[in-house]
Structures are given as structure tokens and as C-alpha cells.
Amino acid sequence: MIVLGIETSCDETGVALYCTERGLLAQALHSQVAMHERYGGVVPELASRDHVRRLLPLTAQILDEAGLPIDGVDAIAYTEGPGLAGALLVGASVAASIAAALDKPAIGIHHLEGHLLSPLLSADPPAFPFVALLVSGGHTQLMRVDGVGRYALLGDTLDDAAGEAFDKSAKLLGLGYPGGPAVAALAERGRPGACALPRPMLHSGDLDFSFSGLKTAVLTAVRRGLPDEQARADLALELQSAIVDVLVAKSVAALQATGLERLVIAGGVSANRRLRARLDSAQQAHGFRVHFPEAALCTDNGAMIAFAGALRLAAGPMPEPPTGFGVRPRWPLDELSAPTG
């Protein structure tokens, strides 16, 4: 079965072709970072319009790369939510239109499920069950993953997620968008221990997260004055260290609480090199395995949607070709259920 995957939840247009027998056939991604950077964040209307411009050319591109005619696609998977309503509607409408024209099924996929399952596409895929640290955009969550659709929330963000803390703090530091890579680049020149920031909820006794106070601490430091570029780099390093310290500590605690020995990192922040290095050290110290997705699978992408769709479609039953479509901008992950055949 060959599934066309479409991802348009926010500011990246991703399309991919996944074959249940041959694996990932082709994928393409267009990032809108350059367009939104001048505004310091995503402008929803601009994002939606750009998805309209990019989606069909990117789809034609991957079909050409795979040497596959459009009628060679067996099903279409698209991001149904959560995300920006207008952006989701672009992908859903294109998916439903292609499916209806080809008389093929279409299936809506939860964006976060795509991230949770994306490490299974990597060269070193984890086996179920595992603990997943999901750090994507406005989400910082720890999940127990026992199989497709079998997810248990272990810990959630109570306010700002890690990615939001990076983005908002980057703006305070006069850095560009997106904040995570900008902070990480500046942190390379920072001096360890030159300043101090709190580690929110590090000793809370649970697996929840809160990063709004960290952002406030950065604001306070900026208002007190940063005399030179070195001081900005020192603060960027301490900000990154504070976020990483909390993510690593909570991940280790989740493994200990569940008794599991595999940790999967998913979402955009999983590309952070400091986070990866610290988790590498932690796995050696505590005797667990950590699985990182390849860089191309860390960001929003069509491959994870095509793959998640293929898994759900293979479990059946196969849906009928669509007669309409809808999106779910707000869609709690715990509302998902395991596919039933």
C-alpha cells in the first residue's frame, strides 16, 4: 500500500510517499521560516496562503521523484489537527479532493501521533513499549507509548512549553525566529556558570513541566541590563541549560516510574545538540536506550503523516472515499484510540 502524506499544521508544507513494503519513497518540505521571521513569529493567514501555493507543486515533485503516477497512490493521509485552522484546512481540502477524484480513502492523522511514531522510520527504530518525550512547538509532554493509538499521558506542560520558552526568550534577547536554533547558536559562545536561572519544577515530584517562570527570569535579566555580547551569550547558554536540565531529569524520572528502558525523543526541540548530548550521557549513567529521529524527521514533515496513516490503514477497516472533510485545531492526544480491524 502506498500512502500520500500531507502536513500543513503550521508553517511547514510537507508531503511524502510511504510504501508499506518498500518504506519511504520520497518526501519534500518547504519551510516558511524566512517569511515569518520578519514578524517574529507565525502569521496564520500568511501561513495558509503559502500552503496553497506550495502544496500541489511539492506533491507533483515527490510523485516525479518516485516515478509514480497520481493514480498509483492507494490512500491519502493528512494532518487533521491540532494546528492552525486555516493551515489545516488547506491540507485537508487538497487531501479530500485528491481522494475523491481517485476514489481512494483518506484518513485524518493527529499531528502529535505523527511525531510520536516518526522515530519508527529511523535507522534505529525503537520497539514498543517506550517513553516518549514530545517537544514540539507548543507541546512538552511525556507519554507512555505501548503501540499505535495506545498512549498514556505521564506529564504535560502547565503553561509555556519548551519551544515557546525558546521563542519568547529569543525575542527578549533580540534574536531571530525560530528561537531554539538562534538561542543555541548564541549559547555556543556562552560561559558556563556566568549567570543563574531557575530550573522550573525540577523537584516538583511529578512529571509535569512549566517554563513561563523561566521566560520571566530571562525578562528580568534583560531589564537589569546586559552590558555586552558576552553577557547575552552567557544568558543564552544558561537558558538552554535550564531547559535541557529539566527535560533530561523529567525523562529519566518517567523511565524510572514506568520501569521502561527505552526513551524516544520527538519534535523540533529534539534537534537541539545540547539536549542530545545530555541524554547520551544520561543513558550511560542510568542504563536505558535513547532513540533520536534523524534531523529530517524532527521538524514537521509529511513522512510522519504518511507513515502514521499507513499504520492505521493497515490495521483497518479501510475507510470509504471522502464526501467531505473537517479539521480539529484543538485535539487532545488522549482522545485517540487504537485502530481496530
C-alpha positions in Angstrom: 0.0 0.0 0.0 1.3 3.4 -1.0 0.1 6.4 1.1 0.5 10.1 0.2 1.1 12.1 3.4 0.2 15.8 3.7 1.3 18.0 6.6 0.2 21.6 6.9 -0.5 22.2 10.6 1.6 25.4 10.9 4.5 26.9 9.0 5.9 24.0 7.1 4.4 22.3 4.0 5.4 18.6 4.0 4.5 15.9 1.6 5.7 12.3 1.3 5.0 8.9 -0.2 5.3 5.9 2.1 5.1 2.3 0.9 4.3 -0.5 3.4 6.6 -2.8 1.5 9.5 -0.5 0.5 9.4 2.2 3.1 9.7 5.9 2.4 9.7 6.5 -1.3 10.1 10.3 -1.5 9.5 13.4 0.6 9.7 17.2 0.2 9.4 20.0 2.7 9.1 23.8 2.4 9.7 25.9 5.5 8.1 29.3 5.9 10.7 30.5 8.4 12.1 33.2 6.2 8.6 34.6 5.5 7.6 34.7 9.2 11.0 35.8 10.6 10.3 39.5 9.9 7.2 39.3 12.1 8.9 37.5 14.9 6.5 34.5 14.8 4.0 32.7 12.6 1.3 34.8 10.9 -1.6 32.4 10.4 -3.1 34.0 7.3 0.3 34.1 5.6 0.9 30.5 6.5 -2.3 29.3 5.0 -1.7 31.2 1.7 1.7 29.8 1.4 0.5 26.3 1.9 -1.9 26.9 -1.0 1.0 28.0 -3.2 3.3 25.1 -2.3 1.2 22.0 -1.7 0.4 20.9 -5.3 3.9 21.6 -6.7 5.5 19.7 -3.9 3.1 16.8 -4.4 4.0 16.7 -8.1 7.7 16.8 -7.2 7.6 13.7 -5.0 5.4 11.8 -7.4 8.0 12.5 -10.1 10.9 11.5 -7.8 9.2 8.3 -7.0 8.3 7.6 -10.7 4.7 7.2 -9.6 1.5 8.4 -11.3 -1.0 10.0 -9.0 -3.4 7.1 -9.5 -0.7 4.8 -8.2 -1.4 6.2 -4.7 -3.6 3.9 -2.6 -4.7 6.3 0.1 -4.1 9.8 1.4 -3.2 10.8 4.9 -3.4 14.4 6.1 -2.9 16.3 9.3 -6.4 16.8 10.8 -5.2 18.6 13.9 -4.1 20.1 16.1 -2.8 23.2 14.5 -3.7 26.5 12.8 -7.3 26.2 11.5 -6.6 27.8 8.1 -3.4 25.9 7.5 -5.1 22.6 8.4 -8.0 23.3 6.0 -5.6 23.7 3.1 -4.1 20.2 3.6 -7.5 18.6 4.4 -9.2 20.1 1.3 -6.4 19.0 -1.0 -6.3 15.5 0.5 -10.1 15.1 0.3 -10.1 16.4 -3.3 -7.4 14.0 -4.5 -9.0 11.1 -2.7 -12.5 11.8 -4.1 -11.1 12.2 -7.6 -9.2 8.9 -7.4 -12.0 7.1 -5.5 -9.4 6.3 -2.8 -9.7 6.5 1.0 -8.4 9.5 3.0 -7.6 9.5 6.7 -7.0 12.3 9.1 -4.0 12.0 11.4 -3.2 13.6 14.7 -0.1 15.8 14.3 1.4 14.7 17.6 0.8 11.0 16.8 2.9 11.6 13.7 5.7 12.9 15.9 5.4 10.1 18.4 5.7 7.4 15.6 8.3 9.2 13.5 11.3 7.5 15.2 10.0 4.2 13.9 11.1 5.5 10.4 14.7 6.0 11.6 17.6 3.7 11.0 17.4 2.6 14.7 13.7 2.2 15.4 12.6 1.6 19.0 10.4 -1.3 19.9 7.1 -0.9 21.9 6.7 0.0 24.7 8.7 3.2 25.3 8.6 6.5 26.9 8.4 9.5 24.5 9.5 13.0 25.3 7.5 15.1 22.8 8.9 18.6 22.5 7.2 20.2 19.5 6.1 23.8 19.3 3.6 24.5 22.0 3.8 20.9 23.4 6.1 19.5 26.0 4.8 16.1 27.1 6.0 12.8 28.4 4.0 9.8 27.0 4.0 6.1 27.6 3.6 4.5 24.1 2.5 0.9 24.0 1.5 0.8 20.4 -0.3 2.7 17.7 -3.1 4.6 19.3 -2.1 3.3 22.8 -0.8 6.4 24.5 -0.8 7.3 28.2 0.0 10.9 29.3 2.6 10.9 32.0 3.4 14.6 32.2 2.3 17.8 30.5 3.2 21.4 30.3 1.2 23.6 32.6 1.9 26.8 30.7 4.7 27.7 28.3 6.2 24.7 26.5 10.0 24.4 26.0 9.7 25.6 22.4 7.7 28.6 23.5 10.3 29.4 26.1 13.0 29.4 23.5 11.0 31.5 21.1 9.9 34.1 23.7 13.3 34.4 25.3 14.9 34.7 21.9 12.8 37.7 21.2 13.8 39.2 24.5 17.4 38.7 23.6 16.9 40.4 20.2 17.4 37.1 18.3 15.5 35.9 15.3 12.7 33.3 14.7 12.6 30.4 15.4 14.1 30.9 18.8 15.5 27.5 19.5 18.3 27.4 16.9 19.0 31.1 17.5 19.5 30.6 21.2 21.6 27.5 20.6 23.9 29.4 18.2 24.4 32.3 20.6 24.9 29.8 23.5 27.9 28.4 21.8 29.9 31.5 22.9 28.5 31.5 26.5 30.5 30.8 29.6 29.1 28.1 31.9 28.2 29.4 35.4 28.4 33.0 34.4 24.8 33.6 35.4 22.0 31.6 37.0 18.4 30.9 36.0 15.8 28.7 37.8 15.0 25.1 36.8 11.2 25.2 37.0 9.5 22.2 38.6 12.8 20.3 38.7 11.9 18.9 42.1 8.1 19.0 41.9 7.8 15.3 42.5 5.7 14.8 39.3 6.4 14.7 35.6 4.8 18.0 34.6 6.6 21.0 33.1 6.3 24.8 33.4 8.6 27.2 31.6 6.7 30.5 31.9 8.7 31.4 35.0 11.9 30.8 33.2 10.9 33.2 30.5 10.1 35.8 33.2 13.6 35.2 34.7 15.1 36.0 31.3 13.0 39.1 31.0 14.2 40.2 34.5 17.8 39.7 33.5 17.4 41.6 30.3 15.7 44.5 32.1 18.6 44.7 34.5 20.9 45.2 31.6 23.2 43.0 29.5 26.4 45.1 29.1 27.8 43.4 26.1 27.5 40.5 23.6 29.3 38.1 26.0 26.6 38.7 28.6 23.9 37.9 26.1 25.7 34.7 25.1 26.1 33.8 28.8 22.3 34.2 29.3 21.5 32.2 26.2 23.7 29.3 27.4 22.1 29.4 30.9 18.6 29.4 29.3 19.4 26.4 27.1 21.0 24.6 30.1 18.0 25.3 32.3 15.5 23.9 29.7 17.7 20.9 29.0 18.3 20.1 32.7 14.5 19.9 33.3 13.8 17.9 30.1 16.5 15.3 31.0 15.6 15.0 34.7 11.9 14.5 33.9 12.6 12.0 31.2 14.8 9.9 33.5 12.1 10.1 36.2 9.5 8.9 33.7 11.6 5.9 32.8 12.1 5.1 36.5 8.4 5.5 37.2 7.3 3.2 34.4 10.1 0.7 34.6 10.7 1.0 30.9 14.2 1.1 29.3 13.6 2.9 26.0 13.3 6.7 25.6 12.2 8.3 22.3 12.7 12.0 21.6 10.4 13.6 19.1 9.5 17.1 17.8 11.5 20.1 16.8 13.4 20.7 20.0 14.8 17.1 19.7 17.3 18.5 17.2 19.0 20.5 20.0 22.6 19.3 20.3 22.9 20.1 24.0 19.8 18.0 24.7 21.1 15.1 22.7 24.5 15.2 24.4 23.0 15.3 27.9 20.6 12.4 27.1 23.5 10.4 25.7 25.3 10.9 29.0 22.1 10.0 30.9 21.6 6.8 29.1 25.1 5.6 30.0 24.6 6.6 33.6 21.2 5.1 34.1 21.3 2.1 31.7 18.5 3.0 29.3 18.4 3.4 25.5 17.6 6.7 23.9 16.4 6.9 20.3 16.7 10.2 18.3 14.9 10.6 15.0 17.0 11.8 12.0 17.1 15.6 11.6 14.6 15.5 8.7 12.1 13.8 11.0 12.5 16.2 13.9 10.6 19.0 12.3 7.0 18.9 11.0 7.1 16.7 7.9 4.9 14.7 5.5 6.8 11.4 6.1 5.5 11.1 9.7 1.9 11.7 8.5 2.2 9.2 5.6 3.7 6.6 8.0 1.1 7.1 10.7 -1.6 6.9 8.1 -0.2 3.6 6.7 -0.1 2.0 10.1 -3.7 3.0 10.9 -5.0 2.0 7.4 -3.2 -1.4 7.6 -4.9 -2.1 10.9 -8.3 -1.4 9.2 -11.0 -1.2 8.5 -10.3 0.8 5.3 -12.4 4.0 5.1 -14.6 4.9 2.2 -13.6 7.7 -0.2 -14.4 11.0 1.4 -17.5 13.0 0.7 -16.3 16.0 2.8 -13.6 16.9 5.3 -13.1 18.7 8.6 -10.2 19.7 10.8 -9.6 19.8 14.6 -7.4 22.7 15.6 -7.7 21.6 19.2 -7.5 17.8 19.6 -6.2 16.2 22.8 -4.0 13.3 22.1 -5.7 11.2 24.7 -8.8 11.2 22.6 -7.2 8.9 20.1 -7.9 5.2 20.3 -6.0 2.2 18.9 -7.0 1.1 15.3 -9.3 -1.9 15.2 -9.6 -4.4 12.4 
